[in-house]
Structures are given as structure tokens and as C-alpha cells.
């Protein structure tokens, strides 16, 4: 039995990130949208070109969960304010995606990636982590609440011409004092 290992993304991980990002979003939410809206969203949000640029961007951090040579989950952080004026954080970082292959859900991958996200956010001197979650995704809301995230706003999320009710969550990061 091969253990799950965690590492940063490399340029050669692009295609696996595109495939898992598209498959995870489609599996969880694809039934909500018209095929053309879903296809346009997946192409823009998970295009090979976009993912390659993000891997190369120092303001974006990917953490991968790998079993053998198979990508089974990942987390993406993006420095800077992406959610406008909804919070009072001076240096927010966005948790843009936390995806796990559905066959590996419930094995602690999400929790391990979240632990990394909090540590990485602090190392980047962020004072808060912000993320959005679909208003009807109660499992994700419970997951984020376990880590201390709290709802701070109602926002819109667009998939093509389809608007979803989305909740903006935030976790204030406490400064860790040097020993």
C-alpha cells in the first residue's frame, strides 16, 4: 500500500492539476449548470495555460497530495485581496481551491492540506485566510468551521451565465511569537 505524500507543485504537474481540478468541480457541482456554462467555466478556471502561469507565479502556492504517481488532492493559495472590501484584513490570502479525488475523500487529505495552508499563509505574513464556499455545500462549511473559519459575507459566484449564492469565510491568523 502506497502512502500519500505531500509536496509543492512543479511545472510538470500542470496536466494532472488541470484534470483533477476539472473532474473535482464537475463531480461536485456539474449537475447545477447548463453544459455550455460548465464547459466555459472549466476551460477558463482550469486551462493548462492558466495553471502553468499559476505554478510559475510566486504569489500562488500549490500543495499536492500524491499517492504513488497519482495526484489525489491539492490546495491552492493566492496572495492578495480577491474578495474586495468584505473583511478588514490588511494582508489576506485566498484559499482558492482545496480539491480531493472523490475516491480519497475522508482519508485526512483535506485536513493535511488545510494544516499546510495555515502554516504557509503565516509564513507569507498573511493576517487572514479567505475562501468562498457554495451556500448549499454544508459539508464544506462544517469542514472549514472545524478549522475556525467564520462567515463574513454573502457573495456571488458565476459559472458562465449562472449565478450561485456563495458564502465568504475568513480565518484570522494569530501571530506566532518567536521563542
BELKAPE-V79518 format. One record per residue. PHI is phi in radians with two decimals (NA if undefined). Layout:
[[PHI] [PHI]]
This chain:
[[NA] [-1.46] [-1.34] [-1.50] [-2.00] [-2.16] [-2.77] [-1.32] [-1.33] [-2.08] [-0.92] [-1.26] [-1.51] [-0.89] [-1.13] [-1.16] [-1.16] [-1.04] [-1.12] [-1.21] [-1.05] [-1.13] [-1.14] [-1.15] [-1.11] [-1.08] [-1.10] [-1.44] [-2.26] [-0.96] [-1.17] [-1.44] [-2.11] [-1.13] [-0.93] [-1.21] [-1.15] [-1.10] [-1.07] [-1.11] [-1.12] [-1.07] [-1.17] [-1.37] [-1.39] [-2.24] [-1.40] [-0.99] [-1.14] [-1.14] [-1.13] [-1.06] [-1.11] [-1.18] [-1.03] [-1.41] [-1.44] [-1.16] [-1.43] [-2.02] [-2.23] [-1.92] [-2.15] [-1.90] [-1.87] [-2.21] [-2.07] [1.16] [-1.95] [-1.87] [-1.28] [-2.02] [-3.09] [-2.82] [-2.35] [-2.28] [-1.94] [-2.30] [-1.21] [1.78] [-1.31] [-1.96] [-2.03] [1.13] [-1.77] [-1.40] [-2.35] [-1.83] [-1.13] [-1.52] [-2.34] [-1.31] [-2.21] [-1.74] [-1.51] [-1.38] [-2.62] [-2.42] [-2.06] [-2.26] [-0.94] [-0.92] [-1.25] [-2.02] [-1.15] [1.50] [-1.90] [1.54] [-1.14] [-1.03] [-1.14] [-1.11] [-1.17] [-1.17] [-1.01] [-1.07] [-1.03] [-1.19] [-1.13] [-1.12] [-1.09] [-1.12] [-1.14] [-1.61] [1.11] [-1.27] [-1.78] [-2.80] [-1.90] [-2.05] [-2.68] [-2.01] [-2.49] [-1.01] [-1.03] [-1.69] [-1.59] [-1.19] [-1.09] [-1.13] [-1.08] [-1.14] [-1.03] [-1.18] [-1.08] [-1.03] [-1.65] [1.71] [-1.21] [-2.25] [-1.21] [-2.11] [-2.90] [-1.73] [-2.35] [-1.76] [-2.31] [-1.86] [-2.10] [1.09] [-1.66] [-1.77] [-1.74] [-1.89] [-1.32] [-2.23] [-1.93] [-1.70] [-1.94] [-2.51] [-2.14] [-1.30] [-1.71] [-1.43] [-1.24] [-1.66] [-1.41] [-1.20] [-1.43]]
